[in-house]
Amino acid sequence: MLGWLCVTFGVAFGSALVPFISVELFVLGLAAQEPRVPWLLLGAVVATAQMLGKLLYYYAAKGSIHLPAFLHRHPKPMTPRRQRWERRTKRARDWVFWVRDKCERHPGWMFGTYSVSSVVGMPPFMAMVVMAGLVRMRLATFLSVGLVGRFIRFSALAASPALFAGWLL
């Protein structure tokens, strides 16, 4: 059982860093295949690993971690193609700045959106993690709300195969 929990921790941490890895599918598969692994423990391991991975994004958005040089944008000359792109994406960029400003002025709004996102996943949790770093949400709030929300999400997910098996049989 300890081996499965260590593998789960690794997959959850990796999925926090690389959004193409689905920890949800892994948790469902593990809970269905290995019913001896307690669902509460599985939820706690995944929540902890997810928040440790998301902490890197939080610190990067906050500006505490300096990203490698290849991830920095360098000013490029404005070609006609880039000018068209700037005009097309102006509305989206303005919306992002508006949301950021709103979150900075109304911390309760950010807290509510972040907590809902940590459980439901909408708006995308990755975007909310970055937004929390951009608006400089307190680290204790970021970790506690995110950890509780992720624990609820993944514990419910880990319990679902047994729950559905009980209903069907």
TAJOUR-V620351 format. One record per run of one state. SS is the DSSP state (h for helix, s for strand, l for the rest). FROM is the first residue (numbers start at 1). LEN is the number of residues. If there is no record, write none. Layout:
SS&FROM&LEN  SS&FROM&LEN
This chain:
l&1&1  h&2&16  l&18&5  h&23&11  l&34&5  h&39&24  l&63&6  h&69&3  l&72&8  h&80&9  l&89&1  h&90&16  l&106&1  h&107&14  l&121&4  h&125&10  l&135&4  h&139&30  l&169&1
